[in-house]
Amino acid sequence: MRAGPGQTVAGRYQVVDRVAPADPSRLRRLAVDGRTGTRVLLEAVELPELLVPELNGSADFEGSRWLDPAGLIAEVQAVLADSLDHPRLRQSYAVVADEGLLWVAVEQPVAVGLPELLADGPLEPYRVAELAADLVGALGAVHRAGRAHGNLVVEQVLVCEDGAALLGGLAIGAAEEALAKELGGADGRRWGQARAGLVGATAERWAPEQLNGQVAAGPAADFWALGVLLYRVLTGRGPFPEQTPTALFAAIRSGERADSGACGPLRPLVDRLLAAEPADRPSVEEARGWLSELLAAAPEPYRVEPEPEVLPVLRPPGVLVRRPRRRARGADSPVVTDHRRHARSAGRSSPLLPVLLVGGVLAAMVLALTAVVLLAG
């Protein structure tokens, strides 16, 4: 059952919406757990059909054509039983089988998928370093539990409201690996073919050691996947050709990958993560220390401050009168205000006043004598 909106999966999960994954072959649904009321994401692995000769023509054929999911469910339940509790790990709740599909229910926090952020182009290197530090912490928790993640791809990374990265995909990855082993058996070549059919040509899922006959993925394979993911997030493309599994496998085996110069300050870490030999890749502690040093030296983000709004200033009414400049005074000269200076001048007589008075009297006498002489003549 493809589980459209309104349908119920395994009698428990009420589907409310479809989720369009980056890979159209994958099934993802938003649902509500009928028992707890929790909003969850359902991720599905499609079980193959088995042709059983003795069931030809049997009325029971429809109920017996799918691969028995018991072994796959046991593998996923073992992962769930580990109860890996880390703030950067997305929690998985349950695994159920329903009409040819194996569904894993995982938490659905308020977050944005990393593919959505990449839709606008590659991310800034120091922002990628912050996300990488979160992913390294999540991988460290998985490795300390004695497991490998095996499903570190862009589609399994969420970016939460606080900007931190949340890594999911652990349980559904275990289901895919278990199914590939079920179909391919112990033969490495058949296992590779079965796994390629399940996960496709995604470089994060194929470390060199896995292409050389080693079926089980180890912690070093997770760091290979981290290197591919960082390259993809920094440049917008993968470091290897991914048109077909054949082209991808040939490039990984020969070490022919794109130059990592576009990774900027993260280039040394990406090169180490993509080392062909697992022993040459960094450990959790080395990667965490390298990222801490890089982030400690990161430049402060440039912030453009908005210019303050300048309100128009109205011109005051009336005639503008220019005020005379005040003469500069020395440092020791006392400052005297205008009204005090005028008041002092008004109460003190000028030293030229007596001279002016005498001069006026003499001038008046000269004018009087002149007038007498003119009248007498």
matplotlib code that plots the C-alpha trace (Angstrom):
import matplotlib.pyplot as plt

x = [0.0, 1.4, -0.3, -2.0, -3.4, -6.2, -5.1, -3.7, -0.4, -0.3, -3.5, -1.6, -0.3, -2.8, -1.2, -1.7, 0.5, 3.1, 6.7, 8.5, 12.0, 15.0, 15.0, 11.5, 11.9, 11.7, 8.5, 8.1, 4.9, 3.9, 1.6, 0.1, 0.7, -2.8, -1.6, 0.4, -0.8, 2.8, 3.5, 6.0, 7.7, 7.3, 10.1, 9.6, 11.7, 9.9, 10.0, 10.6, 8.1, 9.0, 7.8, 7.0, 6.1, 3.9, 1.7, 0.9, -2.9, -3.3, -5.9, -3.4, -0.9, -1.7, -0.8, 2.4, 4.2, 6.3, 9.7, 9.3, 10.1, 10.9, 14.7, 14.6, 12.4, 14.8, 17.7, 15.9, 14.6, 18.2, 19.1, 16.1, 17.0, 20.4, 18.5, 21.2, 20.5, 22.3, 21.0, 22.2, 20.6, 17.1, 15.2, 13.5, 10.4, 9.1, 9.3, 6.2, 5.5, 2.3, 1.5, 4.9, 6.4, 8.6, 7.9, 10.1, 8.6, 11.0, 10.6, 9.5, 10.8, 10.2, 13.2, 14.2, 15.7, 19.3, 18.2, 15.8, 18.6, 20.8, 18.1, 19.4, 23.0, 26.0, 26.4, 29.0, 32.1, 32.0, 28.3, 29.1, 31.8, 29.2, 26.9, 29.9, 30.7, 27.1, 27.3, 30.6, 29.1, 26.2, 28.5, 30.6, 27.6, 26.8, 30.4, 30.6, 27.7, 29.6, 27.7, 28.3, 25.6, 25.8, 23.2, 24.8, 23.3, 22.0, 18.4, 18.9, 20.1, 17.7, 18.6, 16.6, 15.3, 18.4, 20.6, 21.9, 22.1, 20.1, 21.1, 18.6, 18.4, 20.0, 17.1, 16.0, 19.7, 19.9, 16.7, 18.3, 21.5, 19.7, 17.6, 20.7, 22.3, 19.1, 19.1, 22.8, 23.9, 27.5, 28.7, 30.1, 29.3, 25.7, 25.4, 26.8, 24.3, 21.4, 22.6, 23.0, 19.4, 18.3, 20.5, 21.5, 24.5, 25.0, 28.7, 28.1, 27.0, 30.0, 33.4, 36.3, 36.6, 33.0, 33.7, 36.6, 34.6, 34.1, 30.3, 30.0, 30.5, 32.7, 33.1, 35.7, 33.0, 30.9, 33.7, 34.0, 30.3, 30.8, 33.6, 31.3, 28.4, 30.6, 31.9, 28.4, 27.1, 30.1, 30.1, 26.6, 27.7, 29.3, 33.0, 32.4, 30.3, 26.9, 25.1, 25.3, 26.6, 29.2, 30.7, 30.6, 32.3, 35.1, 35.8, 35.9, 38.2, 40.6, 40.5, 39.4, 37.4, 36.9, 39.3, 38.5, 39.7, 36.2, 35.8, 37.7, 39.0, 37.4, 39.5, 42.2, 39.4, 37.5, 40.7, 41.4, 37.9, 38.0, 41.3, 41.2, 42.6, 40.3, 43.3, 44.1, 40.8, 40.4, 38.8, 36.0, 38.4, 40.6, 37.7, 36.1, 39.4, 40.1, 36.6, 36.9, 40.1, 38.6, 35.5, 37.6, 39.4, 36.3, 35.8, 32.9, 29.9, 29.5, 26.4, 25.0, 23.5, 20.4, 20.9, 18.8, 15.9, 16.4, 13.2, 12.8, 13.6, 11.2, 12.7, 11.7, 9.5, 10.8, 14.0, 17.2, 19.8, 23.4, 25.0, 28.5, 31.2, 32.6, 36.3, 38.4, 39.8, 42.9, 42.9, 43.3, 40.8, 37.6, 34.5, 32.1, 28.6, 27.2, 24.7, 27.3, 29.7, 27.0, 25.9, 29.4, 29.9, 26.7, 27.7, 31.3, 32.0, 34.3, 37.7, 37.1, 34.0, 35.8, 37.8, 34.7, 33.0, 35.9, 36.1, 32.5, 32.6, 35.6, 33.8, 30.7, 32.8, 34.6, 31.2, 29.9, 32.9, 32.6, 29.0, 29.8, 32.5, 30.2, 27.4, 29.7, 31.0]
y = [0.0, 3.4, 5.1, 8.2, 11.0, 9.7, 6.1, 4.2, 2.3, -0.9, 0.1, 2.8, 5.7, 8.0, 9.5, 13.3, 14.3, 13.1, 14.2, 14.7, 13.2, 14.1, 10.5, 9.9, 6.1, 6.6, 6.7, 9.2, 10.2, 12.6, 10.8, 11.0, 8.1, 7.0, 5.7, 8.8, 11.6, 12.3, 13.7, 11.4, 10.8, 7.4, 6.1, 3.0, 0.2, -1.7, -5.5, -7.5, -10.0, -13.7, -16.2, -19.4, -22.2, -24.1, -21.0, -20.7, -20.7, -20.6, -18.4, -17.5, -16.1, -12.4, -12.8, -14.8, -13.1, -10.6, -11.4, -12.3, -9.1, -10.8, -10.6, -7.0, -6.0, -7.8, -5.8, -2.5, -3.3, -4.0, -0.5, 0.9, -1.1, 0.7, 3.9, 6.2, 9.4, 12.4, 15.9, 15.8, 12.4, 12.1, 9.6, 6.5, 5.1, 1.9, -0.4, -2.1, -4.1, -3.4, -5.0, -5.2, -2.2, -1.9, 1.4, 3.1, 5.9, 8.7, 12.0, 15.0, 18.2, 21.8, 22.0, 22.4, 19.7, 20.3, 19.8, 22.7, 25.0, 23.8, 24.7, 28.3, 27.3, 26.1, 27.2, 29.5, 27.5, 28.5, 27.7, 24.3, 23.9, 24.4, 21.8, 19.4, 19.8, 18.7, 15.7, 14.6, 14.7, 12.5, 10.0, 9.8, 8.7, 6.0, 4.8, 4.7, 2.3, -0.1, 0.7, 2.4, 4.8, 3.8, 6.3, 9.7, 11.5, 15.0, 13.8, 12.6, 16.0, 18.5, 22.0, 23.0, 26.4, 27.1, 26.4, 23.0, 20.0, 16.8, 13.5, 10.9, 7.8, 5.3, 2.9, 3.0, 2.6, -0.6, -1.9, -1.3, -2.9, -5.9, -6.3, -6.1, -8.9, -10.9, -10.6, -10.9, -13.3, -13.6, -13.1, -9.6, -9.1, -10.1, -8.0, -5.0, -5.5, -5.7, -2.7, -0.6, -1.4, -0.1, 3.0, 3.8, 5.8, 8.0, 8.6, 8.9, 5.3, 3.7, 3.9, 2.3, -0.5, -1.5, -1.7, -4.0, -6.8, -5.6, -5.8, -4.4, -0.6, 0.6, 4.0, 5.0, 4.6, 7.1, 9.6, 8.9, 9.8, 12.9, 14.0, 13.5, 15.4, 18.3, 18.5, 18.5, 21.2, 23.4, 23.1, 22.0, 18.8, 15.5, 14.8, 11.7, 11.1, 9.7, 9.1, 5.4, 3.0, 1.7, 5.2, 5.9, 2.7, 3.1, 6.7, 5.7, 2.7, 4.8, 7.8, 10.1, 12.9, 16.6, 19.0, 20.2, 23.8, 25.1, 23.8, 26.9, 26.6, 23.1, 21.7, 20.0, 18.2, 17.1, 15.7, 13.7, 12.4, 11.2, 9.3, 6.0, 4.1, 4.0, 4.4, 7.7, 9.3, 11.3, 10.0, 11.6, 13.4, 14.6, 15.9, 17.6, 19.3, 20.5, 22.0, 23.7, 25.4, 26.5, 27.9, 29.7, 31.6, 32.3, 36.0, 37.8, 37.9, 41.1, 42.9, 45.9, 48.3, 50.1, 53.9, 56.0, 57.7, 61.5, 63.4, 66.8, 69.9, 72.8, 76.3, 78.6, 81.5, 85.1, 86.7, 84.8, 86.9, 85.9, 86.0, 87.3, 84.8, 85.1, 85.9, 83.0, 83.3, 82.0, 79.0, 81.3, 83.9, 83.9, 83.4, 86.4, 86.1, 88.9, 90.2, 90.5, 92.4, 94.8, 95.4, 96.3, 98.7, 100.5, 101.3, 102.6, 106.2, 106.5, 108.2, 110.4, 112.1, 115.1, 115.8, 115.8, 118.2, 120.8, 120.6, 121.3, 124.4, 125.8, 125.3, 127.0, 130.1, 130.4, 130.3, 133.0, 135.4, 135.0, 136.0, 139.2, 140.3, 139.8, 141.8, 144.7, 145.2]
z = [0.0, -1.0, 1.9, 0.6, 2.8, 5.0, 4.9, 7.9, 8.0, 10.1, 11.8, 13.8, 11.7, 10.1, 6.9, 6.6, 3.7, 1.2, 1.3, -2.0, -1.5, -3.6, -4.9, -6.5, -5.9, -2.1, -0.1, 2.7, 4.4, 7.2, 9.7, 13.2, 15.6, 16.6, 20.0, 21.2, 18.9, 17.9, 14.5, 12.8, 9.4, 7.8, 5.6, 3.6, 2.1, -0.6, -0.1, -3.3, -4.7, -4.5, -7.1, -5.3, -7.7, -5.3, -4.9, -8.6, -8.9, -5.1, -3.6, -1.0, -3.5, -2.8, 0.9, 0.4, -2.4, -0.4, 1.1, 4.8, 6.6, 10.0, 9.5, 8.4, 11.3, 13.8, 12.4, 12.8, 16.2, 17.3, 16.3, 18.1, 21.2, 21.4, 22.3, 21.0, 22.8, 21.3, 20.7, 17.1, 16.3, 14.9, 17.0, 15.5, 17.2, 15.6, 12.5, 11.0, 7.8, 5.8, 2.4, 0.8, 2.5, 5.6, 7.3, 9.9, 12.1, 13.0, 14.8, 12.8, 14.4, 13.2, 10.8, 7.2, 5.1, 3.9, 0.2, 0.6, 1.7, -1.2, -3.7, -3.6, -4.1, -2.1, 1.5, 2.9, 4.1, 7.8, 8.0, 6.5, 9.2, 11.9, 10.4, 10.0, 13.7, 14.6, 12.2, 13.6, 17.1, 15.9, 14.2, 17.4, 19.4, 16.8, 16.7, 20.5, 20.5, 18.3, 15.1, 11.8, 10.4, 6.8, 5.6, 5.8, 2.8, 2.2, 2.4, 6.0, 7.4, 8.9, 10.0, 13.1, 14.1, 16.2, 13.1, 14.4, 12.2, 13.0, 11.5, 10.7, 8.6, 11.0, 11.2, 7.6, 6.6, 8.7, 6.9, 3.5, 4.5, 5.9, 2.7, 0.5, 2.5, 2.3, -1.5, -2.1, 0.6, 1.4, -2.1, -2.3, -6.0, -5.6, -2.5, -4.4, -7.2, -4.7, -2.8, -6.0, -6.8, -3.4, -2.9, -6.5, -7.7, -4.6, -3.8, 0.0, 0.1, -1.6, 0.2, -1.7, 0.8, 0.2, -3.6, -2.9, -1.4, 2.2, 2.8, 6.3, 6.5, 9.3, 11.0, 8.4, 5.7, 7.5, 7.3, 3.6, 3.4, 5.4, 3.0, 0.0, 1.7, 2.6, -1.0, -2.3, 0.2, -0.6, -4.4, -5.3, -6.9, -6.0, -6.3, -8.5, -11.6, -10.5, -13.8, -13.4, -10.7, -13.2, -13.8, -10.1, -9.0, -11.7, -10.5, -6.8, -7.4, -9.5, -7.2, -10.1, -8.4, -9.0, -7.6, -4.1, -4.5, -4.4, -0.8, 0.4, 4.1, 4.4, 1.6, 3.9, 5.9, 2.7, 1.2, 4.3, 4.6, 0.9, 1.4, -0.4, 2.6, 5.7, 8.0, 6.4, 7.3, 10.5, 13.7, 15.5, 17.8, 15.0, 12.9, 15.9, 16.9, 13.3, 13.0, 16.4, 15.3, 12.0, 13.7, 16.3, 13.6, 11.6, 10.7, 12.2, 10.0, 8.1, 9.1, 7.2, 9.6, 8.2, 7.7, 10.1, 8.5, 8.3, 8.8, 6.9, 9.0, 8.6, 8.1, 11.0, 10.1, 10.0, 8.7, 9.3, 11.1, 11.1, 14.5, 14.7, 15.6, 19.1, 19.3, 20.5, 23.9, 25.5, 27.8, 30.9, 29.8, 31.8, 29.9, 30.2, 28.9, 26.7, 29.2, 32.0, 29.7, 28.6, 32.2, 33.3, 30.4, 31.2, 34.9, 34.0, 32.4, 29.4, 30.0, 26.8, 28.2, 29.9, 26.7, 24.6, 27.0, 27.0, 23.2, 22.9, 25.1, 23.2, 19.9, 21.1, 22.3, 18.9, 17.1, 19.4, 18.9, 15.2, 15.2, 17.3, 14.8, 11.9, 13.5, 14.5, 11.0]

ax = plt.figure().add_subplot(projection="3d")
ax.plot(x, y, z, "-o")
ax.set_aspect("equal")
plt.show()
